[in-house]
């Protein structure tokens, strides 16, 4: 019998991706948990074996014995819903930024709002498995990382930890995302006529995903410059990261750091020295692809990371976290 997995926010892009992936998961079955309804629900065909729908209440979680609940909701909704769902006995995996940062003060600084659940914030486990999966097993509340920080942290953390990045020279992360990363809620900035044939940047110098990268990589504020850009494509994130290398003279040396750090990781793929990934290779997969180049004469290094923002950057990583939390094989339903 498959475990029951509830999805709150199933009408959004992240929630819809969760539904798509859970529908084929061998050990979990999706249940739709109704919260605030959208003004207009997308038409769907009638199907045999369609997911069950229940209200998103602690009573329903207990009655239906839901093993896990995914919150694909805005941060303020996640903070409102999480306490009751945790107390009802479900493992809660939150896809918003509500529980990613470690202190209420840091949350208030970057999200420009007070944190209403400081006790749960202190308990939440940050769910980037490749950089720390031990705390995920048996966790009650998991904070699913942001899409931009997933790619940037997987690219930077091993190199910073190995000491091959000259931190005094600064690090530049030039990040580009497909439009689905902005969510389904209509906005003039993400309408078809504004996006198609266009290319733009946003949240200059104060993007709310920056503190996750700093936290994961052990960097200080002034050591990382991050700029987000909007690509006129549906999905995918590609980040080009520039830094000065030290103690290494070849791209192969950077790749060796990755080989040692990510040996045996099922969702990390490395490209040969001098080659870098593109979006098409990772779309609709849970992989993070990494490639590197290095100019020996100047020490200039470039690392490129690519993920699907809706899969490894959201729903796929959430399922990866669910698998670990419930003691299943990490790759269940993702390969």
Buried (B, 14 or more C-beta within 10 A) or exposed (E): EEBBBBBBBBBBBBBBBBBBBBBEBEBBBBBBBBBEEEEEEEEEEEEEEEBEEBEBBBEBBEEBEBBBBBBBBBBEBBBBBBBBBBEBEBBBBBBBBBBBBBEBEBBEEBBEEEBBBEEBBEEBBBBBBBBEBEEBEEBBBBBBBBBBBBBBBBBBBBBBBBEBBBBEBBBBBBBBBBBBBBBBEEEEEBEEEBBEEEEEEEEEEEBBBBBBBBBBBEBEEEBBBBBBBBBBBBBBBBBBBBBBBBEBEBBBBBBBBBEEBBEEBBBBBBBEBEEBBBBEBBBEBBBBBBBBBBEEEEBBBBBBBBBBBBBBBBBBBBBBBBBBBBEBEBEBBBE
